[in-house]
Amino acid sequence: MTFAIGLSAALVASLLFNVGIALQGIEARSAPRRLGLRLPLLARLLRRPRWLAGATLGVLGIGPQVLALAEAPFVVVQPALAMGLVVLLVLGARMFHERVGILEVLGVLAIIGGVALVASGAPPHSEAHRGVAAVAAVVGALSACSFAPFAVRGTRLDTGMLAIAGSGCGFAASNIATKLMSDDVGRSHYMPTVVWAAVALLTGIAATVTGMTAFQRLRATTVVPVNTAVQTFLPIVLEPLFLHERWASAELGGAPIAIGLVVALVGTILVTRTRAISELAAGAQNGGT
């Protein structure tokens, strides 16, 4: 029952996050390019009601995400966060009057099937944190990557692709910090909870600024697939470095999990590369100014 609650909470969080980023993207496209990689960009967007509504949905999504991480394995929750893309595909197709083709349908089926495979093969929810040094190294490395675009601002290294990578790593760090925070809340470890909450907040802000900057510099069909894939699946790849997981108890030695993750990743890329989602996420429709 707790597993089902966790998976359901992850789906709710995904819906809130994806609809929220669509509203945020609308306003990001209308902001002056000169504000890229600068906090005034965020300050400007905070004064726009539509962007603020999107940000509010994102904040509200943290609650069900924390619940999901407390009740279901991390390896299940992360790919489940991609399920909200299905809603964006429907909304984007209706907005742009774009026909949903066979690749988009296959992408949706791959996400659903991949998440189902991962859920069916996941071991019991028995994760434990590795040592402080290991956990800090993973989160620290991702956090450093998230702030890298700010460090090279104005140099020849200041590119759109670096902004995408920084945003993806920032959201990945935020997701991992949220997972660690969720576990420490459950164990009544309140000081680490505050630390991870602060890390999640700071990396989330950095990722938001670099993500909005990437929308200004590159095509949405480039930004959305890369950013989504990095923030969703990179934490899963890094999971063995910061969590102990009893994979010996997984079905068929973990094969369903591995196959499901690959299938879900392919589906995520297929869906997010379409105009219906990428342009909606970037807010390129009329009325965004």
HELIX and SHEET records of a PDB file:
HELIX    1   1 THR A    2  ALA A   28  1                                  27    
HELIX    2   2 ARG A   33  LEU A   35  5                                   3    
HELIX    3   3 LEU A   39  LEU A   45  1                                   7    
HELIX    4   4 PRO A   49  GLU A   71  1                                  23    
HELIX    5   5 PHE A   74  ALA A   80  1                                   7    
HELIX    6   6 LEU A   85  PHE A   96  1                                  12    
HELIX    7   7 ILE A  102  GLY A  121  1                                  20    
HELIX    8   8 VAL A  132  ALA A  151  1                                  20    
HELIX    9   9 GLY A  160  GLY A  186  1                                  27    
HELIX   10  10 TYR A  190  ARG A  217  1                                  28    
HELIX   11  11 ALA A  220  PHE A  242  1                                  23    
HELIX   12  12 TRP A  247  SER A  249  5                                   3    
HELIX   13  13 GLU A  251  GLY A  254  5                                   4    
HELIX   14  14 ALA A  255  THR A  272  1                                  18    
HELIX   15  15 ARG A  275  ALA A  282  1                                   8    
SHEET    1   A 2 ALA A 128  HIS A 129  0                                        
SHEET    2   A 2 LEU A 243  HIS A 244 -1                                        
END                                                                             
